[in-house]
Amino acid sequence: MNFPFYIARRYLFSKKSHNAINIISLISVCGVVIATIALVCALSVYNGFTDLVSSLFSHFDPELKITARYGKVFDPEDEVIRKIRNLPEIEVASEVLQDNALIKYRDRQDIGVIKGVDDQFSRLVSIDSVLIDGEFRLSDEVANYATLGIGLASHLGINAGFVSPIEIYVPKRDQKVNMANPAASFNPGYTFITAVFRINQQVYDDYYMIIPLSLARSLLHYDKEISALELKLKEGTSLTKVEKQIEEIIGEKYRVQNRFEQQEASFKMMEVEKWVTFLILCFILAIALFNIVGSLSMLMIEKQADVQTLRNMGASDRQIRQIFLFEGWMISGFGALFGIIAGLILCLLQQEYGLIRLGEEAGAFIIDAYPVHVLPLDVITVFVTVLAIGFLAAWYPVHYLGKKWLNK
């Protein structure tokens, strides 16, 4: 066994003549344990919320989305798009055409986004799972139908099954505005509401209306152009691999995005919040770890006689410093280990039983308890961070204060 490490281990677990040293060492370990638990739990909760938001967006956003890099629309019959459609990993390819529009129902009106989709859309995403009223349908031989977000439906004062049509007005893209008769500058369209969805994301609930692709093309004066091609992959297919494969095919003309890239602003904000919280907790951890300074300083004063004995037995100054350095590392190491174990246990209990709830009343939020998702990389990051800060906290008293107390 390494000589400095052996002596440091004996010093850590042996009883000191001054009880204050034992108390300070115990406080140091407890402080590290609590701060480590906070780091593990905080990062896991942020991961849980990220998964929750991702699952909400999955009801509306496709796994992969191809859009034009330049301009708003593109030809779905383009040779590059044909190659993508024919990839064996693609299960569903749905054409989409969307734009802003004025949506009116009787005496109420609002600005929203019309999303024209084809018959493959219901296979692309699980839209039926977020319907709170009605049945998803695009058209039949009688009329066109629309599915509205709950916020937009509320603004218009409409619900599934209302018999009066919804009026849609889109500016004529190929004509100038007629100031004498502004109404003549809009293309009108009509549809009936058949369902209402709720995704619990304002960007969709308050603005989006799903309509047939043919109606969207008629309103926007397009023959066959689309604004996006949305893709669903076959089960078991690697999303990253297919995305890279498509990027090689499309070149610079088109852009491919996964779900995280489609909602980049939302997920980046959550990522920033996660690591800002991590830094704040690291600061608290650093304060807790600097109890090691006091513990090692007092230990060096107490063990001056032992140091002189070790020096007489042939121990070098470097080995003597290593003894107290290992002492500080073991305090942070044991604290990190116990803290991570305790943090993982708490996360598992929260995941299984939902111990910490979001609100007193059930159903007040989307979920009743804080979600957690432990990532191995986060656990490794926490462990390395605690050890790194612990190294600095132990290095300072040994390097600077040791010159005074260990060289006597």
C-alpha positions in Angstrom: 0.0 0.0 0.0 1.2 3.5 -0.7 2.9 4.9 2.4 1.4 8.5 2.4 -2.1 7.0 1.6 -1.9 4.5 4.5 -1.0 7.2 7.0 -3.7 9.5 5.7 -6.3 6.8 6.0 -5.2 6.2 9.6 -5.4 9.9 10.4 -8.9 10.2 8.8 -10.5 7.4 10.8 -8.5 7.6 14.0 -9.6 9.6 17.0 -7.9 13.0 17.4 -6.8 14.5 20.7 -8.8 17.6 19.9 -12.5 16.8 19.3 -13.0 19.9 17.2 -10.9 18.3 14.4 -13.3 15.4 14.3 -16.3 17.7 14.2 -14.9 19.9 11.4 -14.0 16.8 9.4 -17.5 15.4 9.8 -19.0 18.8 8.9 -16.8 18.8 5.8 -18.0 15.4 4.7 -21.6 16.2 5.4 -21.4 19.4 3.5 -19.9 17.6 0.5 -22.6 14.9 0.7 -25.5 17.4 0.8 -24.0 19.6 -2.0 -23.4 16.4 -4.2 -27.0 15.2 -3.6 -28.3 18.7 -4.7 -26.2 18.5 -7.9 -27.3 15.0 -8.8 -31.0 15.7 -8.1 -31.0 19.2 -9.8 -29.5 17.9 -13.0 -31.8 14.9 -13.0 -34.9 17.1 -12.5 -33.9 19.3 -15.4 -33.4 16.2 -17.6 -36.9 15.1 -16.5 -38.4 18.4 -17.6 -36.5 18.2 -20.9 -37.9 14.7 -21.6 -41.4 16.0 -20.6 -41.2 18.9 -23.0 -39.8 16.6 -25.7 -42.7 14.2 -25.3 -45.2 17.1 -25.6 -43.7 18.3 -28.8 -43.6 14.8 -30.2 -47.4 14.9 -30.5 -47.0 17.6 -33.2 -43.3 17.7 -34.3 -42.0 15.0 -36.6 -38.9 13.0 -36.0 -37.2 14.7 -38.9 -38.3 17.8 -40.9 -36.9 18.9 -44.2 -37.3 22.6 -45.3 -35.9 24.8 -48.0 -32.7 26.6 -46.9 -33.6 29.5 -49.2 -37.2 30.6 -49.7 -40.4 29.4 -48.1 -41.4 26.5 -50.3 -39.9 23.9 -52.6 -41.0 21.3 -55.2 -41.8 17.9 -53.6 -41.1 16.2 -56.9 -37.4 17.4 -56.8 -35.0 14.5 -57.4 -33.3 15.0 -54.0 -36.7 14.8 -52.2 -37.5 11.6 -54.2 -34.3 10.0 -53.0 -35.2 10.8 -49.4 -38.7 9.4 -49.8 -37.2 6.1 -51.1 -34.8 5.6 -48.2 -35.6 2.2 -46.6 -35.4 3.7 -43.1 -38.4 6.1 -43.8 -41.8 4.8 -42.7 -43.9 7.9 -43.4 -43.3 11.0 -45.4 -45.9 13.7 -45.1 -46.2 16.9 -47.1 -46.9 20.2 -45.3 -47.7 23.7 -46.3 -48.1 26.3 -43.6 -48.3 30.1 -43.3 -49.9 32.8 -41.3 -53.5 33.7 -41.8 -56.4 35.7 -40.4 -58.9 33.2 -38.9 -62.5 34.4 -38.3 -65.5 32.8 -36.7 -68.6 35.0 -36.7 -67.8 38.2 -35.0 -64.4 37.0 -33.6 -61.1 36.9 -35.3 -57.5 36.1 -34.6 -54.1 35.7 -36.3 -53.0 32.1 -36.5 -51.0 29.6 -38.4 -52.7 27.3 -40.9 -50.9 24.0 -41.3 -52.0 22.2 -44.4 -51.3 18.4 -44.2 -51.9 15.4 -46.3 -53.6 12.1 -45.4 -50.3 10.7 -44.0 -50.2 13.2 -41.1 -52.2 11.0 -38.7 -49.6 8.3 -39.2 -46.7 10.7 -38.7 -47.6 11.9 -35.2 -49.9 10.8 -32.5 -52.4 13.6 -33.0 -55.3 11.5 -31.7 -53.7 11.3 -28.2 -53.9 15.1 -27.7 -57.4 15.6 -28.9 -59.7 16.9 -26.1 -62.8 17.1 -28.2 -64.0 15.8 -31.5 -62.3 13.5 -34.1 -59.4 14.3 -36.3 -60.5 14.5 -39.9 -59.3 16.5 -42.9 -62.0 16.3 -45.5 -64.8 14.3 -47.1 -66.9 14.6 -50.2 -68.9 17.4 -48.6 -66.5 19.8 -46.9 -63.0 20.5 -45.6 -62.4 20.3 -41.8 -60.0 21.9 -39.4 -58.5 20.9 -36.0 -57.7 23.9 -33.8 -55.4 24.4 -30.8 -57.4 24.9 -27.6 -56.1 28.5 -27.2 -57.1 29.5 -30.7 -60.5 27.8 -30.4 -61.1 29.7 -27.1 -60.2 33.0 -28.7 -62.6 32.4 -31.5 -65.3 31.0 -29.2 -65.7 27.8 -31.1 -65.7 24.1 -30.4 -65.9 20.8 -32.2 -69.3 20.2 -33.9 -70.2 23.9 -34.5 -72.2 24.1 -37.7 -71.1 27.6 -38.9 -67.9 27.6 -41.0 -64.6 29.1 -40.1 -63.4 31.8 -42.4 -59.7 31.9 -43.4 -58.2 35.0 -45.1 -54.7 34.9 -46.6 -53.0 37.9 -48.4 -52.6 37.3 -52.1 -48.9 36.7 -52.5 -48.7 37.5 -56.2 -50.7 40.9 -56.1 -50.2 44.3 -54.5 -52.5 45.5 -51.8 -55.6 47.3 -53.1 -55.9 50.3 -50.8 -59.3 51.2 -52.2 -60.6 47.8 -51.4 -58.3 46.0 -49.0 -60.7 43.0 -48.7 -60.0 42.2 -52.4 -56.3 41.6 -51.5 -57.1 38.4 -49.5 -57.9 34.9 -50.6 -60.9 33.6 -48.6 -61.4 30.0 -47.6 -63.9 28.1 -45.5 -63.7 25.0 -43.3 -65.6 23.4 -40.4 -64.1 22.6 -37.0 -64.0 18.9 -36.3 -61.6 18.6 -33.3 -59.7 20.6 -30.7 -56.2 19.6 -29.5 -54.1 20.5 -26.5 -50.4 20.0 -26.4 -49.7 22.3 -23.4 -47.3 24.3 -25.5 -48.4 27.9 -26.2 -46.8 28.1 -29.6 -49.2 25.4 -30.9 -52.2 25.6 -28.6 -52.8 29.4 -29.2 -52.0 29.7 -32.9 -52.1 26.5 -34.9 -55.0 25.2 -37.1 -54.6 22.0 -39.1 -56.4 22.0 -42.4 -56.2 19.8 -45.6 -53.2 20.4 -47.8 -55.4 21.1 -50.8 -57.2 23.9 -49.0 -53.8 25.4 -47.9 -52.6 25.4 -51.5 -55.7 27.0 -52.8 -55.5 29.8 -50.2 -51.8 30.4 -50.8 -52.0 30.0 -54.6 -49.6 27.1 -54.9 -50.0 24.2 -57.4 -47.8 21.5 -55.7 -45.2 23.3 -53.6 -44.8 22.5 -49.9 -43.0 24.3 -47.1 -41.8 21.1 -45.4 -41.5 17.4 -45.8 -42.0 15.7 -42.4 -40.6 12.2 -41.8 -41.2 9.3 -39.4 -38.6 6.6 -39.2 -39.1 2.9 -38.9 -39.0 1.5 -35.4 -35.5 0.7 -34.3 -33.8 3.0 -36.8 -31.0 5.2 -35.6 -32.2 8.8 -35.8 -28.7 10.2 -35.8 -27.5 7.9 -38.6 -30.5 8.7 -40.8 -30.1 12.4 -40.2 -26.5 12.3 -41.3 -27.4 10.3 -44.3 -30.1 12.8 -45.4 -27.7 15.7 -44.8 -25.3 14.1 -47.3 -28.1 13.7 -49.9 -29.7 17.2 -49.6 -26.5 19.2 -49.7 -26.8 23.0 -49.3 -30.2 23.3 -51.0 -32.3 22.0 -48.0 -32.1 21.8 -44.3 -32.9 18.7 -42.1 -33.9 19.2 -38.4 -34.6 16.7 -35.6 -37.1 17.5 -32.8 -34.6 19.3 -30.7 -33.5 21.5 -33.6 -37.1 22.3 -34.5 -37.6 23.7 -31.0 -34.0 24.9 -30.6 -34.8 28.0 -28.6 -36.9 26.1 -26.0 -34.4 23.4 -25.4 -31.4 25.7 -25.4 -33.1 27.8 -22.7 -33.6 24.7 -20.6 -30.0 23.7 -21.1 -28.8 27.1 -20.1 -31.0 27.0 -17.0 -29.6 23.5 -16.1 -26.0 24.5 -16.2 -26.5 27.9 -14.5 -28.1 26.0 -11.7 -25.1 23.6 -11.8 -22.6 26.5 -11.4 -24.6 28.0 -8.5 -24.6 24.7 -6.7 -20.8 24.3 -7.5 -20.3 27.6 -5.7 -22.1 26.3 -2.7 -20.1 23.1 -2.9 -16.9 25.1 -3.0 -17.9 26.8 0.2 -18.6 23.5 1.8 -15.4 22.0 0.7 -13.3 24.8 2.1 -14.1 23.4 5.5 -11.2 21.1 4.5 -8.9 24.1 4.9 -9.7 24.4 8.6 -9.7 20.6 9.2 -6.3 20.1 7.6 -4.8 23.2 9.2 -5.7 21.9 12.7 -4.6 18.4 11.8 -1.2 19.6 10.7 -0.8 21.5 14.0 -1.8 18.5 16.0 0.5 16.0 14.1 3.7 18.0 14.3 5.2 15.5 16.6 4.2 12.6 14.3 5.6 14.5 11.3 9.0 14.9 13.1 9.0 11.1 13.9 8.2 10.3 10.2 11.0 12.6 9.1 13.4 10.9 11.4 12.3 7.5 10.0 13.3 8.8 6.5 10.0 10.2 5.1 10.7 13.0 2.6 8.9 16.4 2.8 7.0 15.4 -0.4 5.7 12.3 1.3 4.6 14.2 4.4 2.7 16.7 2.3 1.1 13.9 0.4 -0.3 12.5 3.6 -2.3 15.6 4.3 -3.2 16.0 0.7 -4.6 12.5 0.6 -6.5 13.3 3.8 -8.3 16.2 2.1 -8.9 14.1 -1.1 -10.5 11.3 0.9 -12.8 13.8 2.7 -14.1 15.1 -0.7 -14.0 11.6 -2.3 -16.1 9.9 0.4 -18.5 12.9 0.4 -18.8 12.6 -3.4 -19.4 8.9 -3.3 -22.0 9.0 -0.5 -23.6 12.0 -2.0 -24.0 10.4 -5.4 -25.4 7.2 -3.9 -27.9 9.1 -1.8 -28.8 11.3 -4.8 -29.4 8.3 -7.0 -31.6 6.7 -4.3 -33.6 9.9 -4.0 -34.0 10.1 -7.7 -35.2 6.5 -8.0 -37.7 7.1 -5.1 -39.0 10.2 -6.8 -39.3 8.4 -10.1 -41.1 5.5 -8.5 -43.3 7.2 -5.9 -43.4 10.9 -6.8 -42.4 12.0 -3.3 -42.0 15.7 -4.1 -45.1 17.0 -5.9 -45.7 20.1 -8.0 -48.9 21.1 -6.3 -51.2 20.1 -3.6 -54.1 19.5 -5.9 -53.9 16.6 -8.4 -54.3 17.7 -12.0 -53.2 21.3 -11.3 -50.2 20.8 -13.6 -49.4 18.6 -16.6 -47.8 16.1 -14.2 -48.3 15.7 -10.5 -44.7 15.2 -9.3 -41.3 16.5 -10.4 -40.0 14.3 -13.2 -36.4 12.9 -13.0 -34.1 11.3 -15.5 -30.6 10.3 -14.3 -28.0 10.5 -17.1 -24.6 8.7 -16.5 -22.7 11.6 -18.0 -24.2 14.0 -15.4 -23.2 11.6 -12.6 -19.7 11.5 -13.9 -19.6 15.3 -14.3 -20.7 15.7 -10.7 -18.2 13.2 -9.4 -15.3 14.8 -11.3 -16.4 18.3 -10.3 -16.5 17.4 -6.6 -13.0 15.8 -6.8 -11.6 18.8 -8.7 -12.9 21.3 -6.2 -11.8 19.0 -3.3 -8.3 18.8 -4.8 -8.0 22.6 -4.8 -9.4 22.9 -1.3 -6.9 20.4 0.0 -3.9 21.7 -2.0 -4.1 25.2 -0.6 -3.5 24.4 3.1 -0.9 21.8 2.4 1.0 23.9 -0.1 1.0 27.2 1.8 0.2 26.5 5.4 2.3 23.3 5.4 5.4 25.5 4.9 4.8 26.9 8.4 3.6 23.8 10.3 5.3 20.9 8.5 8.8 22.2 8.2 9.4 22.7 11.9 
